[in-house]
Amino acid sequence: MKTINPTGPYEIVDLAYVHDKANADDPRRVFAQAILQHRTYEGVLAAIGAMSVIVPSYNARPVTGRMEVLYFRRRGKIADAG
């Protein structure tokens, strides 16, 4: 089972998907942009800090960068390197 708090380097498995998300008209694009700019989980999470965004189609709560990183990882868009 993979850790809930990933650490270390990652690789982008689906670059086209991440690029699409980084350029989308969606408040979560800042998280995809951070994923493209960094190569470690710590780097992404440090860059986005405690930032959260409100997504109109997701009414449960604000979306955080950590949630998006875990989403990208769970969907196989990024994966642990090595």
N, C-alpha and C positions, 0 to 999 in steps of 0.2 A: 504494500500500500504506500502511496506517495504521501509525503509530508504536507500538512496544511500550510505550513510556513516555509515555502521553498527558499532555498539559499543557493548561492553560487551562480555559475554561468548558465545561460539557456541559449537555444538556437531557435531561429524562426523557421518553422516547418512549412507554413503556408504564407509566403511573402505577399502574394497577391491579395489575400484576404486581409492581412494586417494593413497593407497600403490602402485598400478600399475603406477600411474602418478609420484610418488616420485622415482620410480626405472626405469622409461622409459629413453630411449636415446633421450632426448628432453631438450632443454635449460630451459624450464619452470619447470623442476623437482625441482629446488631449492624452488619454491613457494609451491609445494605440501609437500616438506620436512618440511617447516616452519609450514604449517597447521598441520602436524602430531606432531610437537614439542610443539605447544602452544595451549591454550584453550580459548583465547580471540582474538577478531579481532585486538585490540590494540597491543597485543603481537606479532602477525604475522606481522603486518605492521611496528612495531618497529624493528623487526628482519631483515626484508628485506629492510627497509629504502627506498631510492629512486632507488633501483636496477631495471633495465629493461633488457630484453633480446631480441635478434633478432631471430625470428622464420622464417625459410625459407618459410614455407607454409602459412605464414600470412604476406602479403606484405604491409598492410596498415600503420603500424607503429611499433615501439618497444612495446613489451608486458611488462606491469608493474605488480608488485605484487598485487597492488590494483585491477587491471583488473582481475587477476586470482582468487583472493578471491571472487570478485563479480560473476565471471563465475561459480565457484564451488557452490556458494550459489544459484544462479539462476537455476542451473541444479539440485538442491536438493541433492548435495553431502555433503554439510554442512548446518546446520540450526541454527537459534538463539536458544540458550538454555533457558529453562524455560517455 
